[in-house]
Amino acid sequence: MSTHFASSGNLLADRRFEFAQALAERGEIEAAADLMAQTVALSPSFASAWFALGDFQERLGQGTQAENSFRQALRHEPADHHGATLRLTRLGVAAPAMTPAYVETLFDQYAERFDHALVDGLAYRGPALLRAAIERASSPSRRFAHMLDLGCGTGLAGEAFRHMAERMSGVDLSAGMLAAARARNLYADLAQTDLAAFLAVSRARYDLVIAADVFAYLSDLAPVCAAVSGVLAPAGLFGFSVETHAGDGVVLGEKLRYAHGGTHVRAALAAAKLSIIEMEPASARNEAGVPVAGLVVVASPA
């Protein structure tokens, strides 16, 4: 569950919220739900409490009640820092979407422990896999004049590619992640904004665009592929990783990350007039010690 919290402005309601969360942490979900229901009755516009109530109700198998609570959370906090839209999607009652506010909040909370949690906890190897694919598609000795790192995070991918690019630019929604990336002193420039917004106004042309473990937060890959096509140099390369599944479309998993079927990936690239150089199965991370199914893709202008 999201840990985002915005006070109700009512001290009594805030205290009940905290007590309900403590009950949930002890595994007393029914009691937590009862107390959180009292909290929203006391403060009906308390978005954080509505979201927490929805979470408890979903865990109790109360799908209809959870749907109502998540809708109330979204009604009272339309920017959706909590991720109520995603939870509704998982319940099968809303169009799949991740709001920029949700992604920004998620990674701002995660920034300080991101590298340790990802590399040590999840055996993350996405940047190394992506670099190897780019080397196969070009050559290990090739140096790209200008590389763009989409969703650069703390700069883990930048570290992997630092000797392949003369200049690196990065873009990410999270100020906390960008602060960590800036401390690595790898990037010539860093921008805090949504990927689509950045690509839409970019006047630069990039010889290499990468996206390592970023597209798990995007549903439809067609818009971003089209936008990347617009900023790639004629002989440029576009490399990215995705989580995948056995079907053809896009699914939202239990971890609230999107998995893209191979057919969807191919269609998105074809629509953007990008030709696939390589698309191979590769697991960029583990979950519970088990490799997560994925693809590493390299494409170029058709």
Backbone as CSV, one residue per row, in Angstrom:
resi,resn,N_x,N_y,N_z,CA_x,CA_y,CA_z,C_x,C_y,C_z
1,MET,0.834,-1.193,0.000,0.000,0.000,0.000,0.868,1.242,0.000
2,SER,0.400,2.294,-0.683,1.131,3.554,-0.692,1.238,4.104,0.716
3,THR,2.372,4.685,1.068,2.552,5.296,2.376,2.309,6.796,2.336
4,HIS,1.825,7.313,1.210,1.540,8.739,1.117,0.473,9.110,2.139
5,PHE,0.690,10.224,2.853,-0.270,10.679,3.848,-0.408,12.182,3.759
6,ALA,-1.658,12.636,3.683,-1.965,14.059,3.754,-2.987,14.236,4.855
7,SER,-2.681,15.069,5.827,-3.536,15.250,6.994,-4.943,15.686,6.598
8,SER,-5.907,15.261,7.406,-7.292,15.678,7.218,-7.532,17.088,7.731
9,GLY,-6.627,17.563,8.580,-6.851,18.842,9.255,-7.644,18.687,10.542
10,ASN,-8.032,17.452,10.815,-8.788,17.134,12.028,-7.911,16.224,12.870
11,LEU,-7.448,16.700,14.008,-6.498,15.950,14.824,-7.058,14.601,15.255
12,LEU,-8.346,14.570,15.615,-8.952,13.316,16.045,-8.984,12.306,14.898
13,ALA,-9.329,12.773,13.704,-9.353,11.881,12.543,-7.950,11.378,12.223
14,ASP,-6.965,12.264,12.296,-5.580,11.849,12.024,-5.116,10.793,13.016
15,ARG,-5.487,10.946,14.275,-5.077,9.969,15.282,-5.754,8.624,15.051
16,ARG,-7.015,8.638,14.660,-7.703,7.383,14.359,-7.065,6.710,13.144
17,PHE,-6.679,7.514,12.158,-5.981,6.972,10.983,-4.718,6.237,11.421
18,GLU,-3.916,6.880,12.268,-2.662,6.277,12.717,-2.908,4.992,13.513
19,PHE,-3.945,5.002,14.358,-4.256,3.812,15.153,-4.719,2.677,14.247
20,ALA,-5.523,3.011,13.245,-5.985,1.980,12.308,-4.809,1.372,11.540
21,GLN,-3.857,2.201,11.148,-2.670,1.686,10.457,-1.868,0.764,11.367
22,ALA,-1.780,1.126,12.638,-1.053,0.280,13.594,-1.751,-1.068,13.755
23,LEU,-3.075,-1.066,13.788,-3.818,-2.322,13.870,-3.534,-3.199,12.640
24,ALA,-3.515,-2.570,11.470,-3.255,-3.315,10.236,-1.861,-3.919,10.252
25,GLU,-0.885,-3.177,10.757,0.484,-3.685,10.814,0.587,-4.902,11.732
26,ARG,-0.328,-5.011,12.699,-0.345,-6.178,13.594,-1.187,-7.311,13.013
27,GLY,-1.720,-7.097,11.802,-2.517,-8.134,11.165,-3.983,-8.115,11.522
28,GLU,-4.425,-7.088,12.256,-5.835,-6.991,12.668,-6.593,-6.159,11.630
29,ILE,-6.797,-6.758,10.452,-7.339,-6.008,9.320,-8.810,-5.641,9.524
30,GLU,-9.607,-6.536,10.073,-11.020,-6.216,10.287,-11.169,-5.049,11.248
31,ALA,-10.418,-5.078,12.337,-10.484,-3.981,13.297,-9.984,-2.682,12.671
32,ALA,-8.931,-2.788,11.845,-8.396,-1.604,11.168,-9.434,-1.010,10.225
33,ALA,-10.134,-1.880,9.488,-11.165,-1.398,8.561,-12.299,-0.728,9.314
34,ASP,-12.720,-1.298,10.428,-13.792,-0.692,11.225,-13.397,0.698,11.710
35,LEU,-12.166,0.814,12.201,-11.721,2.107,12.712,-11.524,3.114,11.574
36,MET,-11.053,2.647,10.411,-10.871,3.565,9.288,-12.222,4.030,8.753
37,ALA,-13.224,3.171,8.810,-14.573,3.582,8.414,-15.084,4.685,9.339
38,GLN,-14.785,4.577,10.630,-15.142,5.643,11.566,-14.386,6.930,11.237
39,THR,-13.155,6.773,10.763,-12.328,7.936,10.442,-12.908,8.721,9.278
40,VAL,-13.334,8.035,8.210,-13.895,8.756,7.061,-15.273,9.309,7.386
41,ALA,-15.985,8.676,8.329,-17.264,9.240,8.766,-17.035,10.547,9.511
42,LEU,-15.947,10.601,10.269,-15.593,11.809,11.007,-15.070,12.902,10.095
43,SER,-14.324,12.498,9.021,-13.729,13.456,8.083,-13.953,12.946,6.658
44,PRO,-15.121,13.234,6.063,-15.504,12.617,4.780,-14.614,12.960,3.594
45,SER,-13.807,14.015,3.672,-12.933,14.369,2.545,-11.491,13.919,2.761
46,PHE,-11.249,13.028,3.717,-9.911,12.571,4.101,-9.450,11.503,3.094
47,ALA,-8.766,11.928,2.023,-8.414,11.023,0.923,-7.513,9.883,1.375
48,SER,-6.531,10.176,2.225,-5.619,9.125,2.677,-6.369,8.034,3.436
49,ALA,-7.369,8.431,4.215,-8.156,7.453,4.969,-9.044,6.629,4.034
50,TRP,-9.624,7.262,3.032,-10.432,6.522,2.069,-9.577,5.484,1.341
51,PHE,-8.368,5.880,0.962,-7.493,4.932,0.265,-7.128,3.763,1.181
52,ALA,-6.769,4.064,2.421,-6.421,3.008,3.372,-7.610,2.080,3.621
53,LEU,-8.801,2.661,3.726,-9.993,1.844,3.920,-10.196,0.910,2.727
54,GLY,-10.014,1.442,1.514,-10.127,0.600,0.330,-9.123,-0.539,0.350
55,ASP,-7.907,-0.242,0.776,-6.872,-1.276,0.859,-7.290,-2.377,1.828
56,PHE,-7.786,-1.989,2.994,-8.208,-2.988,3.980,-9.380,-3.808,3.444
57,GLN,-10.335,-3.132,2.810,-11.500,-3.840,2.280,-11.105,-4.817,1.170
58,GLU,-10.166,-4.424,0.335,-9.702,-5.334,-0.714,-9.044,-6.556,-0.092
59,ARG,-8.248,-6.344,0.936,-7.584,-7.458,1.606,-8.578,-8.389,2.296
60,LEU,-9.747,-7.857,2.650,-10.795,-8.668,3.280,-11.722,-9.316,2.256
61,GLY,-11.444,-9.081,0.957,-12.279,-9.660,-0.085,-13.565,-8.901,-0.337
62,GLN,-13.635,-7.660,0.130,-14.841,-6.841,-0.029,-14.675,-5.921,-1.234
63,GLY,-14.763,-6.510,-2.428,-14.445,-5.786,-3.645,-15.333,-4.590,-3.906
64,THR,-16.637,-4.721,-3.711,-17.561,-3.617,-3.981,-17.300,-2.442,-3.051
65,GLN,-17.103,-2.743,-1.762,-16.807,-1.681,-0.797,-15.461,-1.022,-1.101
66,ALA,-14.478,-1.842,-1.485,-13.156,-1.292,-1.817,-13.247,-0.362,-3.020
67,GLU,-14.025,-0.757,-4.022,-14.199,0.102,-5.196,-14.736,1.467,-4.786
68,ASN,-15.762,1.483,-3.938,-16.332,2.754,-3.498,-15.296,3.600,-2.757
69,SER,-14.513,2.961,-1.897,-13.517,3.708,-1.113,-12.427,4.290,-2.007
70,PHE,-11.954,3.514,-2.970,-10.929,4.036,-3.878,-11.482,5.169,-4.740
71,ARG,-12.742,5.054,-5.129,-13.349,6.147,-5.898,-13.467,7.415,-5.045
72,GLN,-13.783,7.250,-3.773,-13.845,8.405,-2.877,-12.460,9.039,-2.695
73,ALA,-11.434,8.191,-2.593,-10.066,8.710,-2.479,-9.709,9.542,-3.705
74,LEU,-10.091,9.039,-4.874,-9.806,9.740,-6.120,-10.622,11.020,-6.235
75,ARG,-11.855,10.972,-5.771,-12.720,12.159,-5.809,-12.129,13.290,-4.975
76,HIS,-11.596,12.956,-3.807,-11.098,13.983,-2.895,-9.629,14.340,-3.128
77,GLU,-8.935,13.561,-3.989,-7.540,13.869,-4.307,-7.303,13.455,-5.753
78,PRO,-7.812,14.262,-6.718,-7.775,13.869,-8.136,-6.374,13.651,-8.694
79,ALA,-5.352,14.308,-8.125,-3.988,14.080,-8.605,-3.551,12.642,-8.358
80,ASP,-4.159,12.000,-7.366,-3.983,10.574,-7.101,-2.555,10.204,-6.725
81,HIS,-2.017,10.865,-5.710,-0.707,10.480,-5.188,-0.731,9.058,-4.608
82,HIS,-1.893,8.617,-4.143,-1.982,7.310,-3.498,-1.950,6.155,-4.495
83,GLY,-2.467,6.370,-5.701,-2.565,5.284,-6.675,-3.919,4.596,-6.664
84,ALA,-4.985,5.347,-6.323,-6.321,4.759,-6.299,-6.746,4.272,-7.677
85,THR,-6.340,4.977,-8.734,-6.702,4.554,-10.083,-6.150,3.165,-10.381
86,LEU,-4.927,2.916,-9.964,-4.332,1.598,-10.177,-5.073,0.515,-9.403
87,ARG,-5.477,0.840,-8.197,-6.184,-0.153,-7.400,-7.558,-0.452,-8.004
88,LEU,-8.202,0.569,-8.552,-9.456,0.349,-9.264,-9.218,-0.521,-10.499
89,THR,-8.115,-0.261,-11.189,-7.774,-1.070,-12.357,-7.622,-2.532,-11.968
90,ARG,-6.947,-2.773,-10.866,-6.750,-4.150,-10.422,-8.076,-4.817,-10.059
91,LEU,-9.041,-4.012,-9.617,-10.367,-4.538,-9.329,-11.197,-4.726,-10.600
92,GLY,-10.648,-4.233,-11.735,-11.323,-4.425,-13.013,-12.408,-3.415,-13.297
93,VAL,-12.333,-2.236,-12.676,-13.425,-1.269,-12.828,-12.953,0.093,-13.329
94,ALA,-11.720,0.205,-13.802,-11.250,1.496,-14.309,-10.233,1.257,-15.414
95,ALA,-10.092,2.237,-16.302,-9.086,2.152,-17.362,-7.696,2.188,-16.745
96,PRO,-6.748,1.393,-17.280,-5.402,1.369,-16.704,-4.674,2.691,-16.888
97,ALA,-4.173,3.228,-15.815,-3.419,4.485,-15.883,-2.638,4.668,-14.594
98,MET,-1.446,5.214,-14.702,-0.672,5.644,-13.547,-0.512,7.144,-13.660
99,THR,-0.962,7.859,-12.664,-0.825,9.304,-12.736,0.619,9.699,-12.440
100,PRO,1.105,10.780,-13.053,2.451,11.258,-12.730,2.639,11.523,-11.232
101,ALA,1.586,12.015,-10.574,1.691,12.298,-9.141,1.967,11.027,-8.352
102,TYR,1.326,9.922,-8.729,1.554,8.654,-8.044,2.990,8.191,-8.228
103,VAL,3.477,8.228,-9.464,4.839,7.759,-9.740,5.858,8.643,-9.018
104,GLU,5.643,9.944,-9.050,6.562,10.869,-8.379,6.603,10.589,-6.882
105,THR,5.437,10.429,-6.272,5.368,10.161,-4.837,6.038,8.837,-4.496
106,LEU,5.753,7.813,-5.287,6.326,6.490,-5.053,7.847,6.545,-5.003
107,PHE,8.454,7.199,-5.980,9.913,7.191,-6.061,10.571,8.212,-5.162
108,ASP,9.875,9.286,-4.828,10.419,10.202,-3.822,10.552,9.479,-2.482
109,GLN,9.566,8.645,-2.158,9.615,7.886,-0.904,10.714,6.828,-0.926
110,TYR,11.035,6.345,-2.107,11.927,5.200,-2.298,13.376,5.616,-2.537
111,ALA,13.607,6.910,-2.823,14.892,7.360,-3.371,16.090,6.996,-2.494
112,GLU,16.000,7.221,-1.189,17.167,7.041,-0.321,17.624,5.588,-0.243
113,ARG,16.706,4.654,-0.386,17.063,3.234,-0.275,16.957,2.499,-1.603
114,PHE,16.777,3.248,-2.687,16.482,2.642,-3.983,17.590,1.699,-4.444
115,ASP,18.822,2.176,-4.498,19.907,1.357,-5.030,20.087,0.075,-4.228
116,HIS,20.090,0.209,-2.912,20.286,-0.968,-2.060,19.137,-1.960,-2.241
117,ALA,17.897,-1.456,-2.222,16.744,-2.345,-2.329,16.695,-3.045,-3.681
118,LEU,17.038,-2.320,-4.721,16.928,-2.882,-6.063,18.073,-3.852,-6.368
119,VAL,19.291,-3.398,-6.141,20.453,-4.218,-6.509,20.635,-5.379,-5.545
120,ASP,20.593,-5.100,-4.246,20.828,-6.154,-3.264,19.580,-6.993,-3.001
121,GLY,18.428,-6.312,-2.904,17.208,-7.025,-2.563,16.579,-7.770,-3.727
122,LEU,16.637,-7.192,-4.932,15.951,-7.778,-6.086,16.912,-8.253,-7.174
123,ALA,18.206,-8.252,-6.865,19.224,-8.713,-7.835,19.053,-8.022,-9.181
124,TYR,18.865,-6.714,-9.145,18.591,-5.958,-10.367,19.801,-5.956,-11.287
125,ARG,19.567,-6.331,-12.552,20.659,-6.373,-13.534,20.235,-5.763,-14.860
126,GLY,19.177,-4.944,-14.841,18.658,-4.344,-16.063,19.669,-3.550,-16.861
127,PRO,20.402,-2.608,-16.238,21.359,-1.815,-17.012,22.432,-2.654,-17.697
128,ALA,22.941,-3.675,-17.014,23.970,-4.523,-17.615,23.413,-5.296,-18.807
129,LEU,22.191,-5.806,-18.670,21.563,-6.524,-19.787,21.324,-5.593,-20.968
130,LEU,20.894,-4.375,-20.670,20.613,-3.417,-21.728,21.895,-2.980,-22.418
131,ARG,22.952,-2.754,-21.649,24.223,-2.368,-22.257,24.741,-3.487,-23.177
132,ALA,24.643,-4.727,-22.723,25.108,-5.846,-23.551,24.328,-5.911,-24.865
133,ALA,23.022,-5.645,-24.801,22.211,-5.667,-26.016,22.607,-4.544,-26.969
134,ILE,22.879,-3.360,-26.425,23.309,-2.225,-27.259,24.663,-2.531,-27.894
135,GLU,25.554,-3.157,-27.138,26.866,-3.514,-27.690,26.726,-4.528,-28.823
136,ARG,25.795,-5.472,-28.670,25.582,-6.441,-29.749,24.997,-5.763,-30.988
137,ALA,24.160,-4.754,-30.775,23.511,-4.081,-31.897,24.440,-3.092,-32.604
138,SER,25.505,-2.676,-31.929,26.461,-1.736,-32.538,27.847,-2.337,-32.439
139,SER,28.553,-1.997,-31.392,29.836,-2.624,-31.091,30.259,-2.154,-29.714
140,PRO,31.044,-2.957,-28.978,31.467,-2.563,-27.635,32.272,-1.268,-27.617
141,SER,32.907,-0.931,-28.736,33.766,0.251,-28.765,33.042,1.513,-29.237
142,ARG,31.787,1.375,-29.660,31.087,2.555,-30.177,30.798,3.548,-29.065
143,ARG,31.028,4.817,-29.341,30.672,5.881,-28.401,29.612,6.753,-29.050
144,PHE,28.524,6.936,-28.331,27.398,7.719,-28.820,27.588,9.182,-28.427
145,ALA,27.346,10.084,-29.361,27.568,11.505,-29.096,26.646,12.020,-27.994
146,HIS,25.372,11.606,-28.006,24.420,12.119,-27.012,23.424,11.017,-26.674
147,MET,23.373,10.658,-25.389,22.466,9.626,-24.910,21.410,10.231,-24.012
148,LEU,20.170,9.766,-24.147,19.071,10.174,-23.275,18.643,8.977,-22.438
149,ASP,18.622,9.166,-21.119,18.236,8.129,-20.173,16.830,8.457,-19.666
150,LEU,15.829,7.755,-20.201,14.442,7.984,-19.805,14.163,7.317,-18.463
151,GLY,13.596,8.075,-17.523,13.367,7.528,-16.194,14.676,7.145,-15.547
152,CYS,15.615,8.083,-15.550,17.000,7.789,-15.155,17.141,7.387,-13.697
153,GLY,16.165,7.722,-12.854,16.249,7.342,-11.453,17.501,7.874,-10.779
154,THR,18.180,7.017,-10.040,19.384,7.419,-9.322,20.634,7.379,-10.191
155,GLY,20.485,6.968,-11.444,21.630,6.927,-12.354,22.290,5.572,-12.485
156,LEU,21.591,4.497,-12.095,22.179,3.163,-12.232,22.482,2.821,-13.691
157,ALA,21.565,3.176,-14.588,21.819,2.916,-16.004,22.915,3.833,-16.526
158,GLY,22.950,5.062,-16.040,24.013,5.972,-16.435,25.386,5.422,-16.114
159,GLU,25.512,4.787,-14.948,26.779,4.160,-14.574,27.169,3.088,-15.587
160,ALA,26.196,2.288,-16.006,26.481,1.197,-16.946,26.903,1.717,-18.314
161,PHE,26.393,2.897,-18.693,26.642,3.422,-20.044,27.654,4.565,-20.077
162,ARG,28.254,4.898,-18.968,29.081,6.105,-18.895,30.232,6.102,-19.889
163,HIS,30.753,4.966,-20.233,31.875,4.913,-21.171,31.424,4.728,-22.619
164,MET,30.110,4.699,-22.849,29.608,4.548,-24.210,29.057,5.853,-24.781
165,ALA,28.991,6.897,-23.955,28.372,8.147,-24.398,29.274,9.341,-24.105
166,GLU,29.395,10.215,-25.074,30.149,11.458,-24.864,29.393,12.405,-23.936
167,ARG,28.052,12.397,-24.059,27.210,13.281,-23.262,25.950,12.512,-22.889
168,MET,25.532,12.637,-21.631,24.325,11.977,-21.180,23.345,12.980,-20.604
169,SER,22.085,12.837,-20.990,21.001,13.618,-20.417,20.034,12.650,-19.750
170,GLY,19.384,13.114,-18.684,18.444,12.258,-17.976,17.154,12.981,-17.678
171,VAL,16.081,12.217,-17.574,14.785,12.784,-17.216,14.082,11.827,-16.265
172,ASP,13.440,12.391,-15.236,12.728,11.583,-14.251,11.705,12.472,-13.553
173,LEU,10.650,11.862,-13.054,9.617,12.616,-12.345,10.007,12.958,-10.915
174,SER,10.866,12.158,-10.312,11.130,12.255,-8.882,12.322,13.150,-8.569
175,ALA,12.076,14.175,-7.773,13.164,15.061,-7.338,14.175,14.304,-6.484
176,GLY,13.694,13.377,-5.659,14.598,12.605,-4.823,15.528,11.721,-5.628
177,MET,15.000,11.094,-6.658,15.832,10.248,-7.512,16.834,11.092,-8.289
178,LEU,16.390,12.242,-8.768,17.293,13.112,-9.526,18.421,13.655,-8.653
179,ALA,18.149,13.889,-7.384,19.214,14.342,-6.485,20.308,13.289,-6.381
180,ALA,19.900,12.018,-6.317,20.890,10.931,-6.270,21.638,10.823,-7.585
181,ALA,20.923,10.989,-8.696,21.580,10.931,-10.011,22.578,12.073,-10.156
182,ARG,22.199,13.241,-9.685,23.087,14.409,-9.797,24.375,14.185,-9.015
183,ALA,24.263,13.500,-7.891,25.439,13.250,-7.058,26.449,12.330,-7.731
184,ARG,26.020,11.555,-8.714,26.938,10.663,-9.437,27.809,11.432,-10.427
185,ASN,27.396,12.644,-10.761,28.171,13.496,-11.673,28.386,12.820,-13.033
186,LEU,27.322,12.232,-13.552,27.384,11.547,-14.842,26.705,12.325,-15.958
187,TYR,25.664,13.062,-15.604,24.777,13.651,-16.604,25.113,15.114,-16.855
188,ALA,25.109,15.486,-18.127,25.318,16.895,-18.473,24.116,17.722,-18.070
189,ASP,22.922,17.122,-18.126,21.716,17.835,-17.712,20.661,16.833,-17.285
190,LEU,19.846,17.249,-16.336,18.782,16.426,-15.787,17.505,17.252,-15.744
191,ALA,16.395,16.641,-16.103,15.114,17.336,-16.130,14.106,16.583,-15.282
192,GLN,13.380,17.322,-14.442,12.323,16.719,-13.637,10.981,16.962,-14.325
193,THR,10.494,15.951,-15.011,9.222,16.070,-15.713,8.767,14.697,-16.177
194,ASP,7.566,14.637,-16.692,7.014,13.427,-17.282,7.733,13.108,-18.598
195,LEU,7.947,11.828,-18.877,8.668,11.429,-20.086,8.001,11.970,-21.346
196,ALA,6.692,11.811,-21.422,5.980,12.250,-22.617,6.100,13.758,-22.804
197,ALA,5.986,14.506,-21.715,6.092,15.959,-21.808,7.488,16.372,-22.258
198,PHE,8.505,15.698,-21.741,9.882,16.014,-22.115,10.118,15.745,-23.597
199,LEU,9.707,14.579,-24.045,9.939,14.207,-25.440,9.158,15.094,-26.406
200,ALA,7.981,15.537,-25.972,7.135,16.348,-26.849,7.765,17.689,-27.191
201,VAL,8.590,18.228,-26.282,9.164,19.565,-26.516,10.659,19.519,-26.807
202,SER,11.247,18.327,-26.784,12.695,18.230,-26.998,13.070,18.645,-28.419
203,ARG,14.092,19.483,-28.513,14.623,19.880,-29.823,15.935,19.158,-30.128
204,ALA,16.410,18.398,-29.159,17.668,17.670,-29.349,17.422,16.403,-30.160
205,ARG,18.477,15.889,-30.742,18.461,14.600,-31.418,19.478,13.709,-30.715
206,TYR,19.041,12.516,-30.369,19.860,11.628,-29.558,20.316,10.433,-30.393
207,ASP,21.565,10.066,-30.203,22.119,8.903,-30.890,21.761,7.612,-30.174
208,LEU,21.418,7.730,-28.895,21.009,6.573,-28.112,19.974,7.021,-27.091
209,VAL,18.849,6.320,-27.051,17.825,6.540,-26.023,17.630,5.215,-25.307
210,ILE,17.697,5.236,-23.973,17.500,4.018,-23.201,16.392,4.219,-22.174
211,ALA,15.771,3.120,-21.789,14.756,3.120,-20.734,14.891,1.799,-19.989
212,ALA,15.564,1.819,-18.859,15.819,0.608,-18.078,14.801,0.502,-16.940
213,ASP,13.958,-0.519,-16.996,12.978,-0.788,-15.941,12.042,0.409,-15.723
214,VAL,11.692,1.077,-16.797,10.829,2.263,-16.726,9.418,1.959,-17.214
215,PHE,9.310,1.123,-18.230,8.017,0.926,-18.883,7.067,0.055,-18.074
216,ALA,7.529,-0.464,-16.923,6.612,-1.132,-16.002,5.613,-0.146,-15.410
217,TYR,5.863,1.152,-15.613,4.971,2.189,-15.093,4.163,2.864,-16.197
218,LEU,4.213,2.294,-17.399,3.415,2.779,-18.521,2.566,1.636,-19.044
219,SER,1.324,1.921,-19.366,0.460,0.888,-19.918,0.686,0.722,-21.415
220,ASP,0.291,1.693,-22.183,0.411,1.625,-23.643,1.774,2.163,-24.063
221,LEU,2.568,1.341,-24.750,3.908,1.769,-25.161,3.908,2.542,-26.479
222,ALA,2.786,2.551,-27.194,2.757,3.215,-28.498,3.094,4.706,-28.417
223,PRO,2.518,5.483,-27.484,2.848,6.913,-27.442,4.320,7.198,-27.161
224,VAL,4.924,6.465,-26.224,6.322,6.751,-25.906,7.238,6.306,-27.038
225,CYS,6.915,5.208,-27.708,7.725,4.780,-28.850,7.661,5.817,-29.970
226,ALA,6.477,6.354,-30.228,6.330,7.387,-31.249,7.115,8.636,-30.880
227,ALA,7.074,8.994,-29.600,7.802,10.188,-29.150,9.306,9.988,-29.252
228,VAL,9.791,8.795,-28.902,11.222,8.504,-29.027,11.634,8.538,-30.485
229,SER,10.814,8.012,-31.358,11.121,8.039,-32.790,11.356,9.459,-33.278
230,GLY,10.636,10.406,-32.688,10.766,11.795,-33.090,12.046,12.470,-32.645
231,VAL,12.744,11.893,-31.658,13.979,12.521,-31.170,15.226,11.717,-31.510
232,LEU,15.061,10.551,-32.126,16.222,9.727,-32.477,16.926,10.272,-33.715
233,ALA,18.250,10.282,-33.674,19.038,10.592,-34.870,18.822,9.485,-35.899
234,PRO,19.045,9.754,-37.192,18.770,8.765,-38.245,19.410,7.404,-38.016
235,ALA,20.599,7.365,-37.450,21.272,6.088,-37.193,21.248,5.738,-35.703
236,GLY,20.319,6.356,-34.974,20.277,6.161,-33.531,19.702,4.819,-33.123
237,LEU,19.875,4.496,-31.851,19.360,3.257,-31.279,18.457,3.569,-30.088
238,PHE,17.438,2.749,-29.937,16.502,2.846,-28.817,16.513,1.505,-28.115
239,GLY,16.987,1.497,-26.857,17.058,0.258,-26.095,16.230,0.356,-24.829
240,PHE,15.483,-0.702,-24.523,14.654,-0.675,-23.312,14.363,-2.088,-22.827
241,SER,13.945,-2.162,-21.575,13.532,-3.428,-20.988,12.066,-3.321,-20.576
242,VAL,11.374,-4.446,-20.638,10.002,-4.517,-20.143,9.819,-5.819,-19.390
243,GLU,8.871,-5.823,-18.477,8.396,-7.079,-17.925,7.347,-7.620,-18.891
244,THR,7.238,-8.931,-18.969,6.348,-9.506,-19.977,5.523,-10.636,-19.374
245,HIS,4.659,-11.200,-20.201,3.791,-12.298,-19.780,3.475,-13.138,-21.013
246,ALA,2.745,-14.209,-20.824,2.531,-15.158,-21.918,1.514,-14.682,-22.946
247,GLY,0.712,-13.676,-22.605,-0.308,-13.201,-23.529,0.207,-12.139,-24.480
248,ASP,-0.740,-11.483,-25.152,-0.380,-10.499,-26.173,-0.508,-9.056,-25.711
249,GLY,-1.382,-8.784,-24.757,-1.676,-7.409,-24.378,-0.862,-6.926,-23.200
250,VAL,-1.482,-6.073,-22.394,-0.836,-5.465,-21.233,-1.612,-5.852,-19.985
251,VAL,-0.909,-6.312,-18.959,-1.577,-6.684,-17.709,-0.931,-5.923,-16.547
252,LEU,-1.751,-5.634,-15.552,-1.277,-4.992,-14.330,-1.124,-6.065,-13.265
253,GLY,0.108,-6.261,-12.792,0.380,-7.327,-11.842,0.073,-6.958,-10.411
254,GLU,0.252,-7.922,-9.526,-0.018,-7.719,-8.109,0.864,-6.628,-7.503
255,LYS,2.049,-6.429,-8.066,2.963,-5.395,-7.574,2.663,-4.029,-8.184
256,LEU,1.542,-3.918,-8.903,1.128,-2.676,-9.556,2.167,-2.203,-10.568
257,ARG,2.694,-3.167,-11.320,3.608,-2.899,-12.420,3.029,-3.542,-13.677
258,TYR,3.169,-2.857,-14.807,2.627,-3.377,-16.052,3.585,-4.380,-16.691
259,ALA,3.020,-5.448,-17.231,3.774,-6.415,-18.036,3.217,-6.360,-19.454
260,HIS,4.122,-6.282,-20.432,3.743,-6.100,-21.831,4.010,-7.367,-22.630
261,GLY,2.985,-7.841,-23.314,3.162,-8.989,-24.186,4.001,-8.622,-25.398
262,GLY,4.660,-9.615,-25.976,5.525,-9.356,-27.125,4.793,-8.726,-28.294
263,THR,3.554,-9.129,-28.521,2.786,-8.563,-29.631,2.558,-7.076,-29.442
264,HIS,2.286,-6.675,-28.199,2.093,-5.249,-27.925,3.374,-4.464,-28.197
265,VAL,4.502,-5.003,-27.768,5.781,-4.319,-27.978,6.061,-4.159,-29.470
266,ARG,5.889,-5.221,-30.223,6.144,-5.160,-31.672,5.221,-4.149,-32.356
267,ALA,3.954,-4.148,-31.965,2.991,-3.232,-32.592,3.328,-1.780,-32.273
268,ALA,3.741,-1.509,-31.036,4.089,-0.133,-30.646,5.286,0.364,-31.445
269,LEU,6.290,-0.473,-31.631,7.475,-0.084,-32.390,7.148,0.087,-33.875
270,ALA,6.354,-0.817,-34.404,5.991,-0.724,-35.825,5.208,0.551,-36.109
271,ALA,4.289,0.896,-35.211,3.496,2.112,-35.396,4.370,3.359,-35.351
272,ALA,5.482,3.278,-34.621,6.412,4.405,-34.520,7.470,4.389,-35.614
273,LYS,7.344,3.433,-36.552,8.321,3.291,-37.643,9.724,3.017,-37.110
274,LEU,9.783,2.145,-36.123,11.052,1.695,-35.564,11.202,0.205,-35.835
275,SER,12.369,-0.188,-36.329,12.633,-1.580,-36.673,13.352,-2.283,-35.528
276,ILE,12.920,-3.477,-35.205,13.535,-4.247,-34.130,14.846,-4.858,-34.609
277,ILE,15.906,-4.558,-33.890,17.202,-5.190,-34.131,17.326,-6.441,-33.272
278,GLU,16.872,-6.334,-32.051,16.933,-7.462,-31.123,15.767,-7.368,-30.158
279,MET,15.134,-8.490,-29.890,14.111,-8.588,-28.841,14.224,-9.971,-28.243
280,GLU,14.844,-10.029,-27.068,15.177,-11.323,-26.475,14.647,-11.424,-25.045
281,PRO,14.247,-12.630,-24.630,13.858,-12.819,-23.221,15.034,-12.526,-22.304
282,ALA,14.777,-11.774,-21.246,15.817,-11.449,-20.272,15.139,-10.947,-19.009
283,SER,15.520,-11.473,-17.884,14.943,-11.064,-16.610,15.826,-10.012,-15.955
284,ALA,15.271,-8.828,-15.739,16.049,-7.723,-15.177,16.051,-7.695,-13.657
285,ARG,15.175,-8.497,-13.020,15.065,-8.440,-11.558,14.385,-9.701,-11.058
286,ASN,14.491,-9.926,-9.754,13.806,-11.023,-9.101,12.661,-10.490,-8.242
287,GLU,11.704,-11.343,-7.976,10.675,-11.091,-6.967,10.565,-12.349,-6.126
288,ALA,10.741,-12.206,-4.833,10.723,-13.357,-3.928,11.725,-14.417,-4.369
289,GLY,12.866,-13.949,-4.884,13.926,-14.851,-5.300,13.730,-15.506,-6.645
290,VAL,12.650,-15.172,-7.340,12.336,-15.788,-8.629,12.492,-14.748,-9.741
291,PRO,13.215,-15.072,-10.834,13.364,-14.114,-11.933,12.012,-13.723,-12.526
292,VAL,11.833,-12.418,-12.748,10.615,-11.903,-13.371,10.786,-11.958,-14.886
293,ALA,9.823,-12.535,-15.578,9.914,-12.652,-17.032,9.987,-11.270,-17.673
294,GLY,10.885,-11.116,-18.624,11.045,-9.817,-19.270,11.617,-9.938,-20.666
295,LEU,11.713,-8.793,-21.318,12.304,-8.683,-22.655,13.295,-7.527,-22.654
296,VAL,14.374,-7.681,-23.376,15.281,-6.570,-23.669,15.199,-6.324,-25.165
297,VAL,14.974,-5.057,-25.524,14.680,-4.698,-26.906,15.626,-3.600,-27.386
298,VAL,16.094,-3.733,-28.613,16.856,-2.669,-29.271,16.214,-2.424,-30.639
299,ALA,15.938,-1.162,-30.937,15.301,-0.812,-32.207,16.000,0.411,-32.805
300,SER,15.738,0.667,-34.067,16.323,1.804,-34.756,15.312,2.337,-35.764
301,PRO,15.495,3.560,-36.261,14.578,4.090,-37.265,14.511,3.188,-38.496
302,ALA,13.290,2.971,-38.980,13.102,2.082,-40.137,13.700,2.700,-41.392
